[in-house]
Amino acid sequence: MQVVSQPSPSEDTGDIAVTLDLEALLADIRRWAAELGFSAVGVSDLNTTEPAERLRDWLARGFHGEMAYMERHEAVRAEPSQLLPRAQRAICVRIDYRPRDDGEDWIDREFRRLGDSQAAAVSVYARGRDYHKVVRSRLHSLAQRIQEKVAGFGFRVCTDTAPVFEVEFARRAGLGWRGKHTLLLTREAGSMFFLGEILTDLPLPVDGPMQEHCGSCARCIEVCPTGAIVAPYQLDARRCISYLTIEHLGAIPEELRSAIGNRVYGCDDCQLACPWNKYAQRAPLPDFDVRNGLDSATLVELFGWSEEQFRQHHAGSAILRIGYLRWLRNLAVALGNSPRSATVQAALRARADHPSELVREHVAWALRQQTI
């Protein structure tokens, strides 16, 4: 769980609110958030009744796959006061992550890369610095500014690894609406952004939700390579390429490997197909600039990295979290999906006797694919 917290004060927060101009404080919070690089900020109440019911249904259908933490933290997610006693509000923020040097043709370029069998496709958000560190640090800075103005301010800083209903709180805070791919969408920035929250015991004024603008569009559902979006607003993570290449610990189901194509870490297809992402904004920070040529690297090149090179190249990156063995697993699948090539086959054979059974099995599959 990635959280930074400050204990809630012993006195009742209602006494604090009486002495504060909460509207003025919220205006200050919006200004401070903008200075820290956040693109939008809003405030939500912490009513979790509806999202908790949807989560229970989603878990009951097994759509969470091996993400056992979703079950373990269900009760905490439904009751934010377990994270922060007397929690009343969530201050929700958005920070855009498109690389600063991205051209206007970035969506076409991403689709071209997906069609290049020699290229390694890494999700846009993961090409720069680990967003958990960036968002958490800046949220903590925002909380400190509030604390300087409000003595006894109780808060808890969360990134997407803390058990909170992040998208639901952001939706109710007016940062966007939930798209049919389950991600948050906004007309001015699409969905290419990170979210973060500060749970607080201050009774700040809440913002209202935004009107939805998906209409009859179903492009995200239609484009999904594995059919993971089983219905509008319903994602079966067990079929999602992002889940399979990041969260899933074991062997990738054989029936889904071909559909993965050259995607080696995450998948952006549902976002790239969304018409609203033509408005996706560039990042305000250098942290999300592409590192290590991950927007131009080849599969064979990355598959040749030693574990030391993997750790060096991905230091400070979210990719480091999956570990070297799953990195090789993902690359082996992508190489197996490549057209027959002596270069690809030689790279695979070099790993055929790898000490890891996980790697060996995926390499063996890829070599079989290369002989079909």
Short mmCIF file of the C-alpha atoms (twelve columns), coordinates in Angstrom:
data_MODEL
# 
_entry.id   MODEL 
# 
loop_
_atom_site.group_PDB 
_atom_site.id 
_atom_site.type_symbol 
_atom_site.label_atom_id 
_atom_site.label_alt_id 
_atom_site.label_comp_id 
_atom_site.label_asym_id 
_atom_site.label_seq_id 
_atom_site.Cartn_x 
_atom_site.Cartn_y 
_atom_site.Cartn_z 
_atom_site.pdbx_PDB_model_num 
ATOM 1   C CA . MET A 1   0.000   0.000   0.000   1 
ATOM 2   C CA . GLN A 2   1.562   3.308   -1.069  1 
ATOM 3   C CA . VAL A 3   0.387   5.992   1.354   1 
ATOM 4   C CA . VAL A 4   1.792   8.937   3.225   1 
ATOM 5   C CA . SER A 5   -0.197  10.055  6.233   1 
ATOM 6   C CA . GLN A 6   -0.458  12.558  9.020   1 
ATOM 7   C CA . PRO A 7   -2.447  11.507  12.074  1 
ATOM 8   C CA . SER A 8   -5.860  13.086  12.403  1 
ATOM 9   C CA . PRO A 9   -6.109  15.623  15.242  1 
ATOM 10  C CA . SER A 10  -7.658  14.600  18.523  1 
ATOM 11  C CA . GLU A 11  -10.087 17.500  18.552  1 
ATOM 12  C CA . ASP A 12  -13.281 17.447  16.509  1 
ATOM 13  C CA . THR A 13  -12.690 18.825  13.004  1 
ATOM 14  C CA . GLY A 14  -15.961 20.704  13.178  1 
ATOM 15  C CA . ASP A 15  -14.241 23.163  15.543  1 
ATOM 16  C CA . ILE A 16  -11.528 23.708  12.938  1 
ATOM 17  C CA . ALA A 17  -14.103 24.271  10.190  1 
ATOM 18  C CA . VAL A 18  -15.832 26.975  12.240  1 
ATOM 19  C CA . THR A 19  -12.678 29.093  12.213  1 
ATOM 20  C CA . LEU A 20  -11.889 28.506  8.521   1 
ATOM 21  C CA . ASP A 21  -13.204 30.009  5.316   1 
ATOM 22  C CA . LEU A 22  -13.430 26.656  3.523   1 
ATOM 23  C CA . GLU A 23  -14.263 28.211  0.143   1 
ATOM 24  C CA . ALA A 24  -11.151 30.371  0.344   1 
ATOM 25  C CA . LEU A 25  -9.088  27.390  1.460   1 
ATOM 26  C CA . LEU A 26  -10.327 25.358  -1.502  1 
ATOM 27  C CA . ALA A 27  -9.366  28.193  -3.858  1 
ATOM 28  C CA . ASP A 28  -5.881  28.112  -2.334  1 
ATOM 29  C CA . ILE A 29  -5.721  24.325  -2.754  1 
ATOM 30  C CA . ARG A 30  -6.602  24.636  -6.452  1 
ATOM 31  C CA . ARG A 31  -3.890  27.262  -6.923  1 
ATOM 32  C CA . TRP A 32  -1.261  25.257  -5.051  1 
ATOM 33  C CA . ALA A 33  -2.174  22.119  -7.004  1 
ATOM 34  C CA . ALA A 34  -1.680  23.947  -10.310 1 
ATOM 35  C CA . GLU A 35  1.714   25.211  -9.135  1 
ATOM 36  C CA . LEU A 36  2.712   21.599  -8.405  1 
ATOM 37  C CA . GLY A 37  1.844   20.463  -11.937 1 
ATOM 38  C CA . PHE A 38  -1.615  19.020  -11.363 1 
ATOM 39  C CA . SER A 39  -3.911  19.686  -14.309 1 
ATOM 40  C CA . ALA A 40  -7.174  19.598  -12.353 1 
ATOM 41  C CA . VAL A 41  -8.365  19.272  -8.768  1 
ATOM 42  C CA . GLY A 42  -11.768 18.564  -7.249  1 
ATOM 43  C CA . VAL A 43  -13.322 17.440  -3.981  1 
ATOM 44  C CA . SER A 44  -15.533 14.403  -3.422  1 
ATOM 45  C CA . ASP A 45  -17.477 13.068  -0.482  1 
ATOM 46  C CA . LEU A 46  -16.593 9.544   0.656   1 
ATOM 47  C CA . ASN A 47  -19.892 7.724   0.118   1 
ATOM 48  C CA . THR A 48  -18.889 4.274   -1.137  1 
ATOM 49  C CA . THR A 49  -22.236 2.449   -1.158  1 
ATOM 50  C CA . GLU A 50  -22.659 2.099   -4.937  1 
ATOM 51  C CA . PRO A 51  -19.016 1.431   -5.896  1 
ATOM 52  C CA . ALA A 52  -18.721 -1.103  -3.065  1 
ATOM 53  C CA . GLU A 53  -21.713 -3.015  -4.449  1 
ATOM 54  C CA . ARG A 54  -20.214 -2.983  -7.955  1 
ATOM 55  C CA . LEU A 55  -16.887 -4.196  -6.582  1 
ATOM 56  C CA . ARG A 56  -18.536 -7.104  -4.771  1 
ATOM 57  C CA . ASP A 57  -20.256 -8.165  -7.991  1 
ATOM 58  C CA . TRP A 58  -17.007 -7.826  -9.971  1 
ATOM 59  C CA . LEU A 59  -15.121 -9.933  -7.443  1 
ATOM 60  C CA . ALA A 60  -17.890 -12.545 -7.341  1 
ATOM 61  C CA . ARG A 61  -17.558 -12.978 -11.107 1 
ATOM 62  C CA . GLY A 62  -13.832 -13.601 -10.744 1 
ATOM 63  C CA . PHE A 63  -12.955 -10.675 -13.002 1 
ATOM 64  C CA . HIS A 64  -10.042 -9.705  -10.723 1 
ATOM 65  C CA . GLY A 65  -8.036  -12.793 -11.684 1 
ATOM 66  C CA . GLU A 66  -5.050  -13.274 -9.378  1 
ATOM 67  C CA . MET A 67  -5.297  -9.795  -7.848  1 
ATOM 68  C CA . ALA A 68  -6.069  -11.197 -4.405  1 
ATOM 69  C CA . TYR A 69  -5.384  -7.813  -2.825  1 
ATOM 70  C CA . MET A 70  -8.658  -6.607  -4.335  1 
ATOM 71  C CA . GLU A 71  -10.465 -9.079  -2.078  1 
ATOM 72  C CA . ARG A 72  -8.215  -8.552  0.933   1 
ATOM 73  C CA . HIS A 73  -8.739  -4.798  0.920   1 
ATOM 74  C CA . GLU A 74  -12.441 -4.820  0.026   1 
ATOM 75  C CA . ALA A 75  -13.558 -3.749  3.519   1 
ATOM 76  C CA . VAL A 76  -10.972 -0.958  3.759   1 
ATOM 77  C CA . ARG A 77  -11.890 0.312   0.301   1 
ATOM 78  C CA . ALA A 78  -15.532 0.507   1.356   1 
ATOM 79  C CA . GLU A 79  -14.698 2.402   4.553   1 
ATOM 80  C CA . PRO A 80  -12.086 5.155   4.041   1 
ATOM 81  C CA . SER A 81  -12.125 5.958   7.765   1 
ATOM 82  C CA . GLN A 82  -10.038 2.799   8.201   1 
ATOM 83  C CA . LEU A 83  -7.284  4.655   6.345   1 
ATOM 84  C CA . LEU A 84  -7.896  7.997   8.071   1 
ATOM 85  C CA . PRO A 85  -10.052 8.305   11.190  1 
ATOM 86  C CA . ARG A 86  -12.861 10.856  10.736  1 
ATOM 87  C CA . ALA A 87  -12.137 11.134  7.005   1 
ATOM 88  C CA . GLN A 88  -14.740 13.329  5.306   1 
ATOM 89  C CA . ARG A 89  -13.468 14.246  1.856   1 
ATOM 90  C CA . ALA A 90  -11.119 13.216  -0.935  1 
ATOM 91  C CA . ILE A 91  -9.129  15.949  -2.642  1 
ATOM 92  C CA . CYS A 92  -8.700  14.430  -6.114  1 
ATOM 93  C CA . VAL A 93  -6.086  15.501  -8.652  1 
ATOM 94  C CA . ARG A 94  -5.227  14.786  -12.268 1 
ATOM 95  C CA . ILE A 95  -1.792  14.962  -13.858 1 
ATOM 96  C CA . ASP A 96  -1.344  14.439  -17.610 1 
ATOM 97  C CA . TYR A 97  1.378   12.059  -18.792 1 
ATOM 98  C CA . ARG A 98  1.801   12.309  -22.559 1 
ATOM 99  C CA . PRO A 99  5.531   12.925  -23.151 1 
ATOM 100 C CA . ARG A 100 6.332   16.589  -23.667 1 
ATOM 101 C CA . ASP A 101 7.903   16.036  -27.100 1 
ATOM 102 C CA . ASP A 102 4.959   14.026  -28.452 1 
ATOM 103 C CA . GLY A 103 3.865   15.171  -31.908 1 
ATOM 104 C CA . GLU A 104 0.291   15.859  -32.955 1 
ATOM 105 C CA . ASP A 105 0.284   12.545  -34.855 1 
ATOM 106 C CA . TRP A 106 1.037   10.573  -31.689 1 
ATOM 107 C CA . ILE A 107 -2.009  8.285   -31.938 1 
ATOM 108 C CA . ASP A 108 -1.201  7.301   -35.529 1 
ATOM 109 C CA . ARG A 109 2.404   6.727   -34.497 1 
ATOM 110 C CA . GLU A 110 1.332   4.441   -31.634 1 
ATOM 111 C CA . PHE A 111 -0.858  2.376   -33.954 1 
ATOM 112 C CA . ARG A 112 2.000   2.125   -36.474 1 
ATOM 113 C CA . ARG A 113 4.240   0.804   -33.723 1 
ATOM 114 C CA . LEU A 114 1.657   -1.834  -32.827 1 
ATOM 115 C CA . GLY A 115 1.770   -2.912  -36.464 1 
ATOM 116 C CA . ASP A 116 5.569   -3.180  -36.521 1 
ATOM 117 C CA . SER A 117 6.348   -6.810  -35.670 1 
ATOM 118 C CA . GLN A 118 9.949   -6.014  -34.696 1 
ATOM 119 C CA . ALA A 119 9.035   -3.190  -32.319 1 
ATOM 120 C CA . ALA A 120 8.401   -3.552  -28.593 1 
ATOM 121 C CA . ALA A 121 5.183   -1.807  -27.571 1 
ATOM 122 C CA . VAL A 122 5.318   -0.365  -24.046 1 
ATOM 123 C CA . SER A 123 2.325   1.484   -22.636 1 
ATOM 124 C CA . VAL A 124 2.794   5.258   -22.873 1 
ATOM 125 C CA . TYR A 125 2.420   5.846   -19.132 1 
ATOM 126 C CA . ALA A 126 5.318   3.479   -18.309 1 
ATOM 127 C CA . ARG A 127 7.961   5.006   -20.575 1 
ATOM 128 C CA . GLY A 128 8.999   7.650   -18.053 1 
ATOM 129 C CA . ARG A 129 9.579   7.779   -14.317 1 
ATOM 130 C CA . ASP A 130 7.452   5.664   -11.977 1 
ATOM 131 C CA . TYR A 131 4.284   7.711   -11.596 1 
ATOM 132 C CA . HIS A 132 3.675   6.431   -8.063  1 
ATOM 133 C CA . LYS A 133 6.753   8.324   -6.899  1 
ATOM 134 C CA . VAL A 134 5.950   11.472  -8.868  1 
ATOM 135 C CA . VAL A 135 2.299   11.721  -7.834  1 
ATOM 136 C CA . ARG A 136 2.907   10.743  -4.213  1 
ATOM 137 C CA . SER A 137 5.695   13.299  -3.764  1 
ATOM 138 C CA . ARG A 138 3.642   16.152  -5.206  1 
ATOM 139 C CA . LEU A 139 0.521   15.189  -3.273  1 
ATOM 140 C CA . HIS A 140 2.574   15.226  -0.092  1 
ATOM 141 C CA . SER A 141 3.846   18.706  -1.003  1 
ATOM 142 C CA . LEU A 142 0.250   19.839  -1.507  1 
ATOM 143 C CA . ALA A 143 -0.767  18.370  1.853   1 
ATOM 144 C CA . GLN A 144 2.122   20.165  3.547   1 
ATOM 145 C CA . ARG A 145 0.957   23.493  2.129   1 
ATOM 146 C CA . ILE A 146 -2.527  22.858  3.515   1 
ATOM 147 C CA . GLN A 147 -1.016  21.884  6.849   1 
ATOM 148 C CA . GLU A 148 0.907   25.162  7.004   1 
ATOM 149 C CA . LYS A 149 -2.393  27.013  6.779   1 
ATOM 150 C CA . VAL A 150 -4.572  24.662  8.849   1 
ATOM 151 C CA . ALA A 151 -3.183  23.594  12.201  1 
ATOM 152 C CA . GLY A 152 -4.236  20.048  13.049  1 
ATOM 153 C CA . PHE A 153 -5.077  19.135  9.439   1 
ATOM 154 C CA . GLY A 154 -5.479  15.346  9.270   1 
ATOM 155 C CA . PHE A 155 -4.715  13.732  5.924   1 
ATOM 156 C CA . ARG A 156 -3.612  10.636  4.075   1 
ATOM 157 C CA . VAL A 157 -1.944  10.759  0.683   1 
ATOM 158 C CA . CYS A 158 -2.816  7.935   -1.719  1 
ATOM 159 C CA . THR A 159 -1.680  6.759   -5.119  1 
ATOM 160 C CA . ASP A 160 -3.480  4.079   -7.120  1 
ATOM 161 C CA . THR A 161 -1.971  1.341   -4.948  1 
ATOM 162 C CA . ALA A 162 -3.925  2.440   -1.867  1 
ATOM 163 C CA . PRO A 163 -7.327  0.751   -1.409  1 
ATOM 164 C CA . VAL A 164 -9.632  3.636   -2.321  1 
ATOM 165 C CA . PHE A 165 -12.264 4.028   -5.034  1 
ATOM 166 C CA . GLU A 166 -9.984  6.302   -7.006  1 
ATOM 167 C CA . VAL A 167 -11.946 6.620   -10.242 1 
ATOM 168 C CA . GLU A 168 -15.282 6.940   -8.438  1 
ATOM 169 C CA . PHE A 169 -14.015 9.695   -6.149  1 
ATOM 170 C CA . ALA A 170 -12.471 11.527  -9.119  1 
ATOM 171 C CA . ARG A 171 -15.742 11.193  -11.047 1 
ATOM 172 C CA . ARG A 172 -17.746 12.651  -8.184  1 
ATOM 173 C CA . ALA A 173 -15.140 15.399  -7.778  1 
ATOM 174 C CA . GLY A 174 -15.911 16.541  -11.320 1 
ATOM 175 C CA . LEU A 175 -12.622 15.457  -12.900 1 
ATOM 176 C CA . GLY A 176 -14.377 13.423  -15.601 1 
ATOM 177 C CA . TRP A 177 -16.803 10.615  -16.306 1 
ATOM 178 C CA . ARG A 178 -16.203 6.871   -16.372 1 
ATOM 179 C CA . GLY A 179 -15.731 5.612   -19.922 1 
ATOM 180 C CA . LYS A 180 -16.963 2.259   -21.190 1 
ATOM 181 C CA . HIS A 181 -13.371 0.996   -20.846 1 
ATOM 182 C CA . THR A 182 -13.740 1.814   -17.080 1 
ATOM 183 C CA . LEU A 183 -11.128 4.607   -17.161 1 
ATOM 184 C CA . LEU A 184 -11.902 8.214   -16.316 1 
ATOM 185 C CA . LEU A 185 -12.480 10.482  -19.322 1 
ATOM 186 C CA . THR A 186 -12.640 14.220  -19.697 1 
ATOM 187 C CA . ARG A 187 -13.365 16.296  -22.777 1 
ATOM 188 C CA . GLU A 188 -10.273 18.478  -22.429 1 
ATOM 189 C CA . ALA A 189 -7.744  15.687  -21.808 1 
ATOM 190 C CA . GLY A 190 -9.151  12.296  -22.807 1 
ATOM 191 C CA . SER A 191 -7.885  9.604   -20.433 1 
ATOM 192 C CA . MET A 192 -4.095  9.875   -20.666 1 
ATOM 193 C CA . PHE A 193 -3.537  11.008  -17.105 1 
ATOM 194 C CA . PHE A 194 -2.835  9.770   -13.589 1 
ATOM 195 C CA . LEU A 195 -5.064  10.284  -10.574 1 
ATOM 196 C CA . GLY A 196 -4.197  10.808  -6.933  1 
ATOM 197 C CA . GLU A 197 -6.014  11.640  -3.717  1 
ATOM 198 C CA . ILE A 198 -5.594  13.254  -0.346  1 
ATOM 199 C CA . LEU A 199 -8.081  11.893  2.152   1 
ATOM 200 C CA . THR A 200 -8.843  14.623  4.673   1 
ATOM 201 C CA . ASP A 201 -10.889 15.212  7.795   1 
ATOM 202 C CA . LEU A 202 -11.742 18.754  6.648   1 
ATOM 203 C CA . PRO A 203 -15.380 19.251  5.500   1 
ATOM 204 C CA . LEU A 204 -14.389 21.025  2.284   1 
ATOM 205 C CA . PRO A 205 -17.091 22.012  -0.249  1 
ATOM 206 C CA . VAL A 206 -17.643 19.168  -2.724  1 
ATOM 207 C CA . ASP A 207 -17.725 19.454  -6.511  1 
ATOM 208 C CA . GLY A 208 -20.416 17.887  -8.664  1 
ATOM 209 C CA . PRO A 209 -19.948 15.088  -11.227 1 
ATOM 210 C CA . MET A 210 -19.427 15.846  -14.907 1 
ATOM 211 C CA . GLN A 211 -21.929 14.933  -17.613 1 
ATOM 212 C CA . GLU A 212 -21.048 11.774  -19.555 1 
ATOM 213 C CA . HIS A 213 -20.114 12.088  -23.227 1 
ATOM 214 C CA . CYS A 214 -19.569 8.555   -24.552 1 
ATOM 215 C CA . GLY A 215 -22.999 8.296   -26.154 1 
ATOM 216 C CA . SER A 216 -23.368 5.285   -28.434 1 
ATOM 217 C CA . CYS A 217 -19.620 5.049   -29.131 1 
ATOM 218 C CA . ALA A 218 -18.164 1.597   -28.465 1 
ATOM 219 C CA . ARG A 219 -14.745 1.888   -30.112 1 
ATOM 220 C CA . CYS A 220 -12.890 0.907   -26.934 1 
ATOM 221 C CA . ILE A 221 -14.911 -2.299  -26.686 1 
ATOM 222 C CA . GLU A 222 -14.496 -3.141  -30.358 1 
ATOM 223 C CA . VAL A 223 -10.734 -2.551  -30.503 1 
ATOM 224 C CA . CYS A 224 -9.731  -4.614  -27.451 1 
ATOM 225 C CA . PRO A 225 -7.486  -7.398  -28.835 1 
ATOM 226 C CA . THR A 226 -8.607  -9.991  -26.282 1 
ATOM 227 C CA . GLY A 227 -12.229 -8.976  -25.728 1 
ATOM 228 C CA . ALA A 228 -11.508 -7.985  -22.128 1 
ATOM 229 C CA . ILE A 229 -14.221 -5.300  -22.045 1 
ATOM 230 C CA . VAL A 230 -17.068 -7.799  -21.826 1 
ATOM 231 C CA . ALA A 231 -19.769 -5.108  -21.633 1 
ATOM 232 C CA . PRO A 232 -19.826 -1.331  -21.222 1 
ATOM 233 C CA . TYR A 233 -18.098 -0.482  -17.914 1 
ATOM 234 C CA . GLN A 234 -17.273 -4.178  -17.311 1 
ATOM 235 C CA . LEU A 235 -13.639 -5.315  -17.555 1 
ATOM 236 C CA . ASP A 236 -12.599 -8.948  -17.179 1 
ATOM 237 C CA . ALA A 237 -9.025  -8.414  -16.013 1 
ATOM 238 C CA . ARG A 238 -8.181  -12.046 -16.752 1 
ATOM 239 C CA . ARG A 239 -8.316  -11.201 -20.473 1 
ATOM 240 C CA . CYS A 240 -6.788  -7.717  -20.263 1 
ATOM 241 C CA . ILE A 241 -3.299  -7.409  -21.759 1 
ATOM 242 C CA . SER A 242 -2.292  -4.877  -19.111 1 
ATOM 243 C CA . TYR A 243 -3.199  -7.391  -16.420 1 
ATOM 244 C CA . LEU A 244 -1.529  -10.294 -18.230 1 
ATOM 245 C CA . THR A 245 1.763   -8.465  -18.803 1 
ATOM 246 C CA . ILE A 246 1.942   -6.628  -15.457 1 
ATOM 247 C CA . GLU A 247 -0.190  -8.113  -12.670 1 
ATOM 248 C CA . HIS A 248 -0.280  -11.781 -13.697 1 
ATOM 249 C CA . LEU A 249 2.497   -13.773 -12.040 1 
ATOM 250 C CA . GLY A 250 2.457   -17.064 -13.897 1 
ATOM 251 C CA . ALA A 251 2.208   -18.379 -17.429 1 
ATOM 252 C CA . ILE A 252 0.115   -16.346 -19.846 1 
ATOM 253 C CA . PRO A 253 -2.785  -18.502 -21.115 1 
ATOM 254 C CA . GLU A 254 -1.839  -19.889 -24.524 1 
ATOM 255 C CA . GLU A 255 -5.183  -18.982 -26.061 1 
ATOM 256 C CA . LEU A 256 -4.469  -15.282 -25.395 1 
ATOM 257 C CA . ARG A 257 -0.812  -15.120 -26.446 1 
ATOM 258 C CA . SER A 258 -1.327  -14.485 -30.146 1 
ATOM 259 C CA . ALA A 259 -3.681  -11.580 -29.424 1 
ATOM 260 C CA . ILE A 260 -1.012  -9.891  -27.314 1 
ATOM 261 C CA . GLY A 261 0.990   -9.157  -30.452 1 
ATOM 262 C CA . ASN A 262 4.081   -7.089  -29.664 1 
ATOM 263 C CA . ARG A 263 2.754   -5.544  -26.435 1 
ATOM 264 C CA . VAL A 264 5.368   -6.266  -23.764 1 
ATOM 265 C CA . TYR A 265 4.197   -4.008  -20.939 1 
ATOM 266 C CA . GLY A 266 0.620   -2.834  -20.735 1 
ATOM 267 C CA . CYS A 267 -1.797  -1.995  -23.529 1 
ATOM 268 C CA . ASP A 268 -3.214  1.341   -24.691 1 
ATOM 269 C CA . ASP A 269 -5.547  0.160   -27.450 1 
ATOM 270 C CA . CYS A 270 -8.804  1.145   -25.745 1 
ATOM 271 C CA . GLN A 271 -7.389  4.612   -25.093 1 
ATOM 272 C CA . LEU A 272 -5.894  5.067   -28.550 1 
ATOM 273 C CA . ALA A 273 -9.249  4.213   -30.133 1 
ATOM 274 C CA . CYS A 274 -11.174 6.667   -27.952 1 
ATOM 275 C CA . PRO A 275 -12.107 9.844   -29.892 1 
ATOM 276 C CA . TRP A 276 -11.630 11.976  -26.784 1 
ATOM 277 C CA . ASN A 277 -7.919  11.189  -26.642 1 
ATOM 278 C CA . LYS A 278 -7.265  13.460  -29.587 1 
ATOM 279 C CA . TYR A 279 -7.408  16.059  -26.808 1 
ATOM 280 C CA . ALA A 280 -4.952  14.242  -24.523 1 
ATOM 281 C CA . GLN A 281 -2.556  16.774  -23.011 1 
ATOM 282 C CA . ARG A 282 1.216   16.700  -22.796 1 
ATOM 283 C CA . ALA A 283 2.761   16.288  -19.360 1 
ATOM 284 C CA . PRO A 284 3.681   19.467  -17.469 1 
ATOM 285 C CA . LEU A 285 6.756   17.715  -16.035 1 
ATOM 286 C CA . PRO A 286 9.930   16.143  -17.462 1 
ATOM 287 C CA . ASP A 287 9.334   13.040  -15.306 1 
ATOM 288 C CA . PHE A 288 7.166   11.422  -17.979 1 
ATOM 289 C CA . ASP A 289 9.562   11.980  -20.882 1 
ATOM 290 C CA . VAL A 290 10.539  8.723   -22.618 1 
ATOM 291 C CA . ARG A 291 13.547  6.988   -21.084 1 
ATOM 292 C CA . ASN A 292 15.920  4.427   -22.611 1 
ATOM 293 C CA . GLY A 293 14.392  4.680   -26.078 1 
ATOM 294 C CA . LEU A 294 11.313  2.707   -25.045 1 
ATOM 295 C CA . ASP A 295 9.348   4.291   -27.897 1 
ATOM 296 C CA . SER A 296 11.805  2.909   -30.465 1 
ATOM 297 C CA . ALA A 297 13.350  -0.261  -28.984 1 
ATOM 298 C CA . THR A 298 13.136  -3.605  -30.785 1 
ATOM 299 C CA . LEU A 299 12.006  -6.881  -29.269 1 
ATOM 300 C CA . VAL A 300 15.320  -8.620  -29.969 1 
ATOM 301 C CA . GLU A 301 17.259  -5.753  -28.398 1 
ATOM 302 C CA . LEU A 302 15.247  -5.833  -25.160 1 
ATOM 303 C CA . PHE A 303 15.239  -9.638  -25.003 1 
ATOM 304 C CA . GLY A 304 19.034  -9.549  -25.029 1 
ATOM 305 C CA . TRP A 305 19.288  -7.482  -21.853 1 
ATOM 306 C CA . SER A 306 20.897  -9.158  -18.861 1 
ATOM 307 C CA . GLU A 307 19.191  -8.855  -15.485 1 
ATOM 308 C CA . GLU A 308 21.696  -6.174  -14.528 1 
ATOM 309 C CA . GLN A 309 20.885  -4.206  -17.680 1 
ATOM 310 C CA . PHE A 310 17.157  -4.605  -16.972 1 
ATOM 311 C CA . ARG A 311 17.614  -3.135  -13.503 1 
ATOM 312 C CA . GLN A 312 19.876  -0.338  -14.708 1 
ATOM 313 C CA . HIS A 313 17.642  0.722   -17.587 1 
ATOM 314 C CA . HIS A 314 14.421  0.544   -15.578 1 
ATOM 315 C CA . ALA A 315 15.690  2.067   -12.329 1 
ATOM 316 C CA . GLY A 316 12.995  4.479   -11.157 1 
ATOM 317 C CA . SER A 317 10.495  3.058   -13.655 1 
ATOM 318 C CA . ALA A 318 7.195   1.289   -13.003 1 
ATOM 319 C CA . ILE A 319 8.429   -1.501  -15.291 1 
ATOM 320 C CA . LEU A 320 10.961  -2.585  -12.676 1 
ATOM 321 C CA . ARG A 321 8.045   -3.811  -10.549 1 
ATOM 322 C CA . ILE A 322 7.331   -6.849  -12.751 1 
ATOM 323 C CA . GLY A 323 10.868  -8.182  -12.381 1 
ATOM 324 C CA . TYR A 324 13.259  -9.609  -14.936 1 
ATOM 325 C CA . LEU A 325 11.602  -13.009 -15.385 1 
ATOM 326 C CA . ARG A 326 8.193   -11.621 -16.318 1 
ATOM 327 C CA . TRP A 327 9.932   -9.108  -18.576 1 
ATOM 328 C CA . LEU A 328 11.504  -12.026 -20.474 1 
ATOM 329 C CA . ARG A 329 8.175   -13.900 -20.431 1 
ATOM 330 C CA . ASN A 330 6.407   -10.979 -22.086 1 
ATOM 331 C CA . LEU A 331 9.141   -10.486 -24.671 1 
ATOM 332 C CA . ALA A 332 9.158   -14.194 -25.522 1 
ATOM 333 C CA . VAL A 333 5.433   -14.042 -26.303 1 
ATOM 334 C CA . ALA A 334 5.944   -10.998 -28.520 1 
ATOM 335 C CA . LEU A 335 8.844   -12.676 -30.340 1 
ATOM 336 C CA . GLY A 336 6.675   -15.735 -30.882 1 
ATOM 337 C CA . ASN A 337 4.137   -13.468 -32.546 1 
ATOM 338 C CA . SER A 338 6.771   -12.062 -34.922 1 
ATOM 339 C CA . PRO A 339 7.112   -13.293 -38.522 1 
ATOM 340 C CA . ARG A 340 9.598   -16.136 -39.013 1 
ATOM 341 C CA . SER A 341 13.113  -14.789 -38.728 1 
ATOM 342 C CA . ALA A 342 16.555  -16.296 -38.199 1 
ATOM 343 C CA . THR A 343 17.420  -13.362 -35.925 1 
ATOM 344 C CA . VAL A 344 14.363  -13.918 -33.740 1 
ATOM 345 C CA . GLN A 345 14.948  -17.669 -33.586 1 
ATOM 346 C CA . ALA A 346 18.584  -17.179 -32.572 1 
ATOM 347 C CA . ALA A 347 17.559  -14.791 -29.793 1 
ATOM 348 C CA . LEU A 348 14.998  -17.291 -28.508 1 
ATOM 349 C CA . ARG A 349 17.392  -20.245 -28.636 1 
ATOM 350 C CA . ALA A 350 19.851  -18.269 -26.524 1 
ATOM 351 C CA . ARG A 351 17.238  -18.334 -23.743 1 
ATOM 352 C CA . ALA A 352 15.935  -21.872 -24.337 1 
ATOM 353 C CA . ASP A 353 17.778  -23.282 -21.314 1 
ATOM 354 C CA . HIS A 354 17.059  -20.374 -18.983 1 
ATOM 355 C CA . PRO A 355 17.010  -21.417 -15.285 1 
ATOM 356 C CA . SER A 356 13.436  -20.159 -14.899 1 
ATOM 357 C CA . GLU A 357 10.713  -22.614 -15.895 1 
ATOM 358 C CA . LEU A 358 8.438   -19.646 -16.608 1 
ATOM 359 C CA . VAL A 359 10.880  -18.237 -19.144 1 
ATOM 360 C CA . ARG A 360 11.715  -21.634 -20.680 1 
ATOM 361 C CA . GLU A 361 8.050   -22.482 -21.276 1 
ATOM 362 C CA . HIS A 362 7.316   -19.197 -23.042 1 
ATOM 363 C CA . VAL A 363 10.509  -19.428 -25.099 1 
ATOM 364 C CA . ALA A 364 9.588   -22.971 -26.160 1 
ATOM 365 C CA . TRP A 365 6.139   -21.761 -27.210 1 
ATOM 366 C CA . ALA A 366 7.671   -18.877 -29.159 1 
ATOM 367 C CA . LEU A 367 10.068  -21.207 -30.985 1 
ATOM 368 C CA . ARG A 368 7.156   -23.445 -31.960 1 
ATOM 369 C CA . GLN A 369 5.340   -20.400 -33.303 1 
ATOM 370 C CA . GLN A 370 8.422   -19.527 -35.336 1 
ATOM 371 C CA . THR A 371 8.287   -22.889 -37.109 1 
ATOM 372 C CA . ILE A 372 4.584   -22.828 -38.015 1 
# 
